[in-house]
């Protein structure tokens, strides 16, 4: 995702929350808990599937759509949390990749 898209999506998510006066609920703790809940819903979409059944080529369009929506929910809350905490996602992901390259070098 280009950085400009990330900035624009963050802005749209912020405006959506502000229009509904959700700021009072969007504390870092609550947003982290929401991420965990949505991640659980994403995991539930795969529950009891074999590795083969969970592959893109095996998923029904209905299952894939449900998975897409759960991925979106996780991402929305993650982006909102980063926004509330003034975290530049692009920067911290690049930093973490650099750290992982040294930790998990070949």
N, CA, C and O atoms as a DFTB+ gen file, in Angstrom:
424 C
 N C O
     1  1       0.847      -1.170       0.000
     2  2       0.000       0.000       0.000
     3  2       0.899       1.242       0.000
     4  3       1.732       1.399       0.892
     5  1       0.739       2.114      -0.983
     6  2       1.534       3.343      -1.005
     7  2       1.273       4.189       0.243
     8  3       0.170       4.184       0.791
     9  1       2.295       4.908       0.679
    10  2       2.183       5.721       1.898
    11  2       1.045       6.723       1.803
    12  3       0.362       6.977       2.796
    13  1       0.829       7.298       0.623
    14  2      -0.267       8.254       0.461
    15  2      -1.615       7.606       0.734
    16  3      -2.500       8.227       1.322
    17  1      -1.773       6.346       0.301
    18  2      -3.016       5.625       0.571
    19  2      -3.207       5.415       2.069
    20  3      -4.314       5.559       2.587
    21  1      -2.137       5.079       2.753
    22  2      -2.189       4.860       4.195
    23  2      -2.597       6.141       4.913
    24  3      -3.422       6.110       5.826
    25  1      -2.026       7.256       4.505
    26  2      -2.364       8.552       5.113
    27  2      -3.828       8.889       4.850
    28  3      -4.537       9.333       5.753
    29  1      -4.278       8.681       3.624
    30  2      -5.667       8.989       3.273
    31  2      -6.642       8.084       4.023
    32  3      -7.658       8.558       4.531
    33  1      -6.345       6.796       4.097
    34  2      -7.215       5.883       4.839
    35  2      -7.273       6.258       6.320
    36  3      -8.342       6.224       6.929
    37  1      -6.144       6.609       6.889
    38  2      -6.106       7.034       8.291
    39  2      -6.996       8.251       8.485
    40  3      -7.747       8.326       9.457
    41  1      -6.918       9.184       7.584
    42  2      -7.747      10.396       7.642
    43  2      -9.237      10.025       7.560
    44  3     -10.050      10.543       8.326
    45  1      -9.585       9.139       6.640
    46  2     -10.982       8.724       6.482
    47  2     -11.498       8.017       7.733
    48  3     -12.626       8.262       8.162
    49  1     -10.690       7.150       8.313
    50  2     -11.082       6.445       9.537
    51  2     -11.259       7.434      10.678
    52  3     -12.216       7.332      11.446
    53  1     -10.343       8.391      10.797
    54  2     -10.438       9.419      11.833
    55  2     -11.729      10.226      11.669
    56  3     -12.445      10.463      12.642
    57  1     -12.019      10.644      10.441
    58  2     -13.234      11.435      10.177
    59  2     -14.496      10.631      10.487
    60  3     -15.465      11.166      11.026
    61  1     -14.476       9.349      10.144
    62  2     -15.611       8.476      10.439
    63  2     -15.857       8.432      11.955
    64  3     -16.994       8.570      12.406
    65  1     -14.795       8.241      12.727
    66  2     -14.914       8.175      14.186
    67  2     -15.348       9.515      14.768
    68  3     -16.198       9.563      15.658
    69  1     -14.765      10.605      14.267
    70  2     -15.114      11.933      14.775
    71  2     -16.568      12.287      14.483
    72  3     -17.231      12.904      15.315
    73  1     -17.066      11.906      13.319
    74  2     -18.449      12.210      12.950
    75  2     -19.439      11.521      13.884
    76  3     -20.582      11.958      14.013
    77  1     -19.003      10.456      14.529
    78  2     -19.866       9.706      15.439
    79  2     -19.518       9.948      16.905
    80  3     -20.075       9.310      17.798
    81  1     -18.590      10.877      17.144
    82  2     -18.141      11.215      18.496
    83  2     -17.636       9.986      19.249
    84  3     -17.934       9.799      20.429
    85  1     -16.866       9.150      18.547
    86  2     -16.346       7.927      19.145
    87  2     -14.997       8.123      19.832
    88  3     -14.459       7.180      20.414
    89  1     -14.444       9.337      19.772
    90  2     -13.139       9.576      20.371
    91  2     -13.060       9.166      21.828
    92  3     -12.042       8.645      22.283
    93  1     -14.134       9.402      22.553
    94  2     -14.142       9.059      23.982
    95  2     -14.021       7.550      24.216
    96  3     -13.600       7.111      25.287
    97  1     -14.395       6.761      23.203
    98  2     -14.297       5.313      23.310
    99  2     -12.997       4.769      22.715
   100  3     -12.585       3.650      23.019
   101  1     -12.370       5.560      21.881
   102  2     -11.177       5.101      21.166
   103  2      -9.908       5.377      21.946
   104  3      -8.998       6.062      21.479
   105  1      -9.874       4.827      23.142
   106  2      -8.656       4.889      23.947
   107  2      -7.714       3.796      23.435
   108  3      -8.169       2.825      22.830
   109  1      -6.425       3.943      23.666
   110  2      -5.508       2.882      23.233
   111  2      -5.899       1.502      23.767
   112  3      -5.835       0.515      23.033
   113  1      -6.299       1.425      25.024
   114  2      -6.706       0.137      25.600
   115  2      -7.897      -0.443      24.857
   116  3      -7.885      -1.615      24.481
   117  1      -8.923       0.366      24.644
   118  2     -10.121      -0.134      23.965
   119  2      -9.829      -0.536      22.527
   120  3     -10.345      -1.544      22.044
   121  1      -9.012       0.240      21.848
   122  2      -8.678      -0.095      20.463
   123  2      -7.857      -1.379      20.389
   124  3      -8.067      -2.197      19.494
   125  1      -6.926      -1.562      21.320
   126  2      -6.144      -2.804      21.355
   127  2      -7.051      -3.998      21.616
   128  3      -6.875      -5.058      21.016
   129  1      -8.019      -3.827      22.507
   130  2      -8.967      -4.912      22.779
   131  2      -9.832      -5.191      21.549
   132  3     -10.142      -6.346      21.257
   133  1     -10.217      -4.147      20.835
   134  2     -11.015      -4.325      19.617
   135  2     -10.213      -5.082      18.557
   136  3     -10.756      -5.937      17.857
   137  1      -8.926      -4.769      18.442
   138  2      -8.059      -5.494      17.500
   139  2      -8.037      -6.976      17.861
   140  3      -8.172      -7.835      16.990
   141  1      -7.868      -7.268      19.136
   142  2      -7.826      -8.667      19.571
   143  2      -9.149      -9.369      19.258
   144  3      -9.156     -10.514      18.805
   145  1     -10.254      -8.690      19.498
   146  2     -11.558      -9.278      19.209
   147  2     -11.748      -9.550      17.728
   148  3     -12.218     -10.619      17.339
   149  1     -11.381      -8.579      16.907
   150  2     -11.519      -8.750      15.459
   151  2     -10.558      -9.807      14.931
   152  3     -10.899     -10.550      14.011
   153  1      -9.366      -9.880      15.501
   154  2      -8.420     -10.927      15.104
   155  2      -8.992     -12.301      15.444
   156  3      -8.791     -13.265      14.706
   157  1      -9.703     -12.382      16.561
   158  2     -10.372     -13.631      16.919
   159  2     -11.457     -13.988      15.917
   160  3     -11.621     -15.156      15.564
   161  1     -12.199     -12.987      15.457
   162  2     -13.234     -13.240      14.447
   163  2     -12.601     -13.688      13.125
   164  3     -13.159     -14.530      12.421
   165  1     -11.448     -13.128      12.795
   166  2     -10.725     -13.556      11.605
   167  2     -10.274     -15.016      11.757
   168  3     -10.433     -15.820      10.839
   169  1      -9.723     -15.339      12.902
   170  2      -9.282     -16.718      13.154
   171  2     -10.462     -17.683      13.092
   172  3     -10.324     -18.808      12.610
   173  1     -11.616     -17.245      13.577
   174  2     -12.799     -18.109      13.577
   175  2     -13.226     -18.484      12.160
   176  3     -13.802     -19.551      11.945
   177  1     -12.947     -17.616      11.201
   178  2     -13.288     -17.930       9.810
   179  2     -12.508     -19.149       9.306
   180  3     -12.950     -19.836       8.385
   181  1     -11.354     -19.412       9.912
   182  2     -10.508     -20.533       9.496
   183  2     -10.608     -21.743      10.427
   184  3     -10.025     -22.793      10.157
   185  1     -11.343     -21.588      11.511
   186  2     -11.399     -22.654      12.511
   187  2     -11.864     -23.965      11.873
   188  3     -12.827     -24.001      11.107
   189  1     -11.174     -24.997      12.201
   190  2     -11.447     -26.364      11.781
   191  2     -11.126     -26.643      10.312
   192  3     -11.367     -27.753       9.838
   193  1     -10.597     -25.678       9.594
   194  2     -10.155     -25.934       8.219
   195  2      -8.785     -26.591       8.242
   196  3      -7.976     -26.341       9.136
   197  1      -8.540     -27.422       7.262
   198  2      -7.184     -27.929       7.074
   199  2      -6.379     -26.826       6.386
   200  3      -6.937     -25.836       5.911
   201  1      -5.067     -27.013       6.342
   202  2      -4.227     -26.037       5.635
   203  2      -4.663     -25.924       4.180
   204  3      -4.710     -24.826       3.624
   205  1      -4.978     -27.042       3.576
   206  2      -5.409     -27.032       2.175
   207  2      -6.741     -26.306       2.003
   208  3      -6.907     -25.537       1.057
   209  1      -7.679     -26.540       2.895
   210  2      -8.991     -25.887       2.808
   211  2      -8.892     -24.378       2.985
   212  3      -9.744     -23.635       2.497
   213  1      -7.860     -23.927       3.677
   214  2      -7.711     -22.493       3.932
   215  2      -6.958     -21.761       2.818
   216  3      -6.786     -20.544       2.885
   217  1      -6.512     -22.489       1.802
   218  2      -5.784     -21.842       0.706
   219  2      -6.754     -21.067      -0.180
   220  3      -7.942     -21.381      -0.259
   221  1      -6.222     -20.060      -0.836
   222  2      -7.045     -19.200      -1.689
   223  2      -7.822     -20.007      -2.720
   224  3      -8.993     -19.729      -2.976
   225  1      -7.176     -20.997      -3.307
   226  2      -7.833     -21.777      -4.368
   227  2      -8.978     -22.650      -3.841
   228  3      -9.823     -23.090      -4.620
   229  1      -9.015     -22.901      -2.538
   230  2     -10.049     -23.766      -1.972
   231  2     -11.200     -23.004      -1.326
   232  3     -12.271     -23.570      -1.109
   233  1     -10.992     -21.739      -1.020
   234  2     -12.027     -20.968      -0.329
   235  2     -13.166     -20.606      -1.268
   236  3     -12.948     -20.245      -2.425
   237  1     -14.385     -20.710      -0.753
   238  2     -15.542     -20.259      -1.527
   239  2     -15.535     -18.738      -1.564
   240  3     -14.894     -18.097      -0.731
   241  1     -16.233     -18.169      -2.510
   242  2     -16.320     -16.709      -2.599
   243  2     -16.976     -16.144      -1.342
   244  3     -16.603     -15.066      -0.879
   245  1     -17.942     -16.859      -0.795
   246  2     -18.614     -16.421       0.438
   247  2     -17.631     -16.375       1.608
   248  3     -17.596     -15.401       2.360
   249  1     -16.834     -17.435       1.754
   250  2     -15.833     -17.462       2.828
   251  2     -14.786     -16.383       2.626
   252  3     -14.388     -15.706       3.574
   253  1     -14.350     -16.227       1.406
   254  2     -13.327     -15.224       1.115
   255  2     -13.836     -13.812       1.413
   256  3     -13.089     -12.977       1.922
   257  1     -15.086     -13.550       1.102
   258  2     -15.650     -12.227       1.408
   259  2     -15.702     -11.992       2.909
   260  3     -15.374     -10.898       3.369
   261  1     -16.108     -12.992       3.680
   262  2     -16.141     -12.863       5.134
   263  2     -14.733     -12.620       5.683
   264  3     -14.550     -11.811       6.592
   265  1     -13.752     -13.312       5.136
   266  2     -12.352     -13.140       5.561
   267  2     -11.869     -11.738       5.219
   268  3     -11.209     -11.091       6.031
   269  1     -12.192     -11.273       4.034
   270  2     -11.797      -9.907       3.639
   271  2     -12.343      -8.881       4.617
   272  3     -11.628      -7.966       5.027
   273  1     -13.616      -9.029       4.995
   274  2     -14.220      -8.070       5.914
   275  2     -13.564      -8.128       7.292
   276  3     -13.394      -7.091       7.935
   277  1     -13.196      -9.311       7.751
   278  2     -12.518      -9.409       9.050
   279  2     -11.118      -8.809       8.978
   280  3     -10.673      -8.163       9.926
   281  1     -10.422      -9.017       7.862
   282  2      -9.115      -8.372       7.674
   283  2      -9.288      -6.854       7.724
   284  3      -8.496      -6.153       8.354
   285  1     -10.325      -6.356       7.060
   286  2     -10.580      -4.912       7.058
   287  2     -10.846      -4.409       8.472
   288  3     -10.335      -3.359       8.860
   289  1     -11.636      -5.142       9.244
   290  2     -11.922      -4.720      10.623
   291  2     -10.651      -4.628      11.457
   292  3     -10.450      -3.661      12.191
   293  1      -9.787      -5.647      11.338
   294  2      -8.515      -5.624      12.077
   295  2      -7.696      -4.410      11.644
   296  3      -7.153      -3.689      12.482
   297  1      -7.611      -4.190      10.344
   298  2      -6.794      -3.089       9.829
   299  2      -7.347      -1.722      10.254
   300  3      -6.584      -0.825      10.611
   301  1      -8.648      -1.573      10.215
   302  2      -9.257      -0.295      10.619
   303  2      -8.903       0.022      12.062
   304  3      -8.463       1.131      12.365
   305  1      -9.091      -0.935      12.948
   306  2      -8.766      -0.680      14.364
   307  2      -7.265      -0.456      14.562
   308  3      -6.867       0.380      15.373
   309  1      -6.440      -1.189      13.834
   310  2      -4.994      -1.007      13.946
   311  2      -4.592       0.396      13.485
   312  3      -3.775       1.060      14.123
   313  1      -5.171       0.831      12.379
   314  2      -4.853       2.173      11.885
   315  2      -5.377       3.250      12.830
   316  3      -4.734       4.283      13.013
   317  1      -6.530       3.013      13.423
   318  2      -7.080       3.981      14.382
   319  2      -6.188       4.056      15.614
   320  3      -5.921       5.147      16.118
   321  1      -5.724       2.908      16.106
   322  2      -4.822       2.895      17.259
   323  2      -3.534       3.646      16.936
   324  3      -3.068       4.455      17.738
   325  1      -2.967       3.385      15.781
   326  2      -1.748       4.084      15.383
   327  2      -1.995       5.588      15.305
   328  3      -1.145       6.377      15.719
   329  1      -3.138       5.986      14.785
   330  2      -3.480       7.406      14.685
   331  2      -3.601       8.039      16.069
   332  3      -3.058       9.116      16.315
   333  1      -4.308       7.369      16.961
   334  2      -4.498       7.893      18.325
   335  2      -3.158       8.039      19.047
   336  3      -2.974       8.968      19.832
   337  1      -2.229       7.127      18.783
   338  2      -0.916       7.155      19.447
   339  2       0.164       7.857      18.618
   340  3       1.339       7.848      18.986
   341  1      -0.244       8.470      17.489
   342  2       0.694       9.176      16.596
   343  2       1.850       8.270      16.156
   344  3       3.012       8.679      16.160
   345  1       1.514       7.051      15.782
   346  2       2.501       6.096      15.286
   347  2       2.460       6.109      13.762
   348  3       1.400       5.940      13.160
   349  1       3.607       6.310      13.152
   350  2       3.728       6.255      11.698
   351  2       3.931       4.787      11.322
   352  3       5.025       4.244      11.474
   353  1       2.872       4.157      10.832
   354  2       2.917       2.722      10.547
   355  2       4.015       2.386       9.550
   356  3       4.762       1.429       9.752
   357  1       4.121       3.155       8.487
   358  2       5.152       2.873       7.481
   359  2       6.544       2.879       8.107
   360  3       7.362       2.001       7.833
   361  1       6.800       3.855       8.932
   362  2       8.116       3.972       9.565
   363  2       8.398       2.813      10.516
   364  3       9.472       2.213      10.463
   365  1       7.439       2.495      11.385
   366  2       7.710       1.440      12.370
   367  2       7.780       0.059      11.722
   368  3       8.516      -0.808      12.195
   369  1       7.022      -0.155      10.643
   370  2       7.113      -1.439       9.940
   371  2       8.487      -1.577       9.297
   372  3       9.112      -2.634       9.379
   373  1       8.958      -0.503       8.654
   374  2      10.299      -0.564       8.054
   375  2      11.368      -0.794       9.122
   376  3      12.302      -1.566       8.908
   377  1      11.234      -0.129      10.266
   378  2      12.186      -0.326      11.360
   379  2      12.161      -1.768      11.857
   380  3      13.208      -2.360      12.119
   381  1      10.966      -2.325      11.984
   382  2      10.829      -3.693      12.484
   383  2      11.391      -4.700      11.474
   384  3      12.007      -5.691      11.865
   385  1      11.182      -4.451      10.192
   386  2      11.765      -5.322       9.167
   387  2      13.287      -5.306       9.274
   388  3      13.928      -6.354       9.192
   389  1      13.863      -4.126       9.457
   390  2      15.320      -4.015       9.593
   391  2      15.814      -4.791      10.810
   392  3      16.839      -5.470      10.739
   393  1      15.096      -4.696      11.916
   394  2      15.466      -5.446      13.119
   395  2      15.374      -6.943      12.846
   396  3      16.270      -7.706      13.208
   397  1      14.274      -7.357      12.200
   398  2      14.085      -8.785      11.915
   399  2      15.137      -9.321      10.947
   400  3      15.524     -10.487      11.033
   401  1      15.593      -8.486      10.039
   402  2      16.655      -8.922       9.127
   403  2      17.916      -9.287       9.867
   404  3      18.619     -10.213       9.464
   405  1      18.223      -8.584      10.943
   406  2      19.417      -8.914      11.720
   407  2      19.159     -10.101      12.646
   408  3      20.061     -10.904      12.889
   409  1      17.953     -10.216      13.156
   410  2      17.614     -11.313      14.062
   411  2      17.478     -12.633      13.341
   412  3      17.844     -13.679      13.877
   413  1      16.960     -12.594      12.139
   414  2      16.656     -13.826      11.423
   415  2      17.441     -13.919      10.119
   416  3      16.911     -14.333       9.088
   417  1      18.700     -13.530      10.181
   418  2      19.529     -13.590       8.961
   419  2      19.844     -15.053       8.638
   420  3      19.820     -15.928       9.504
   421  1      20.136     -15.275       7.368
   422  2      20.417     -16.643       6.901
   423  2      21.766     -17.122       7.350
   424  3      22.155     -18.249       7.043
